[in-house]
Amino acid sequence: MPPPEPEGVVVAEEPPRERPRSTIAEWTITILLLLFLTTTLVQAYVIPTGSMEDTLLIGDHLLVDKLAFAPYGPVSKYVLPYTDVKRGDIIVFRYPVDISQTFVKRCIGVPGDRIRVINKQVYLNGVRLDEPYTYHKSDYIDSYRDNFPSDPNVSVDRRATDMLLNHVINGEVVVPPNSYFAMGDNRDSSLDSRYWGFVPRENIIGKPLIIYWSYDAPTDQLNTSSISLDHLVDLSKNFFTKTRWRRSFMLIHGYPIQ
């Protein structure tokens, strides 16, 4: 038996020790924070088609700033870097025909703008645009694509039909309120506002910030949300040779259109 404590002596109890946070809990919190930041402020996106060549290439992996064009509140507009969508901005948005798809195009017209295309050349509010970012694969002049607005020679979405019927004045498309007219830089091969109408303001997600990785992969390997076995095999064999190292960490900027 332990000896009795001397009389008059108070034995202090040892304070309870704080239980250390487990590694699993720390990683859980970290992952939740990263997921919050990724889904709320920044979104990763990969370019699956050539509609924005040569500004953005198939296989460019981007980080998209979701805060820039977000709706602002009465207080947050003074402390957060919100901006309005401007002509020449590259925008990421939900495809109006199928909002489960995400598109990247260049904003050509904002509400109130008048747009016309004559022999591949865009005229904005009656002024011919200087567009050094555009890319034309051929000299062939298409009667609808390159002379717009006009009678479509291909099937267009009902939204484009509405645009041609109700938003054309004196041979020019007039952009309505809360809408934008977007085109791909690869003008000869771009599914854009000429074929499906205006981009609603609420469909705009943000703008691309940076190319964090660029890999020369075909469109069929990038058009799905999951990674195919063929793509994994291709990566394992050709990661170093097919990575476009010069495009890594390249900042993406719009081009001011007056």
Secondary structure as GFF3:
##gff-version 3
##sequence-region A 1 258
A	DSSP	alpha_helix	23	40	.	.	.	ID=ss1
A	DSSP	beta_strand	42	46	.	.	.	ID=ss2
A	DSSP	beta_strand	60	65	.	.	.	ID=ss3
A	DSSP	alpha_helix	76	79	.	.	.	ID=ss4
A	DSSP	beta_strand	90	94	.	.	.	ID=ss5
A	DSSP	beta_strand	102	109	.	.	.	ID=ss6
A	DSSP	beta_strand	114	118	.	.	.	ID=ss7
A	DSSP	beta_strand	121	124	.	.	.	ID=ss8
A	DSSP	beta_strand	127	128	.	.	.	ID=ss9
A	DSSP	alpha_helix	158	166	.	.	.	ID=ss10
A	DSSP	beta_strand	168	169	.	.	.	ID=ss11
A	DSSP	beta_strand	172	174	.	.	.	ID=ss12
A	DSSP	beta_strand	179	183	.	.	.	ID=ss13
A	DSSP	three_ten_helix	187	189	.	.	.	ID=ss14
A	DSSP	alpha_helix	193	196	.	.	.	ID=ss15
A	DSSP	beta_strand	199	200	.	.	.	ID=ss16
A	DSSP	three_ten_helix	201	203	.	.	.	ID=ss17
A	DSSP	beta_strand	204	214	.	.	.	ID=ss18
A	DSSP	three_ten_helix	219	221	.	.	.	ID=ss19
A	DSSP	alpha_helix	229	242	.	.	.	ID=ss20
A	DSSP	three_ten_helix	245	247	.	.	.	ID=ss21
A	DSSP	beta_strand	250	251	.	.	.	ID=ss22
###
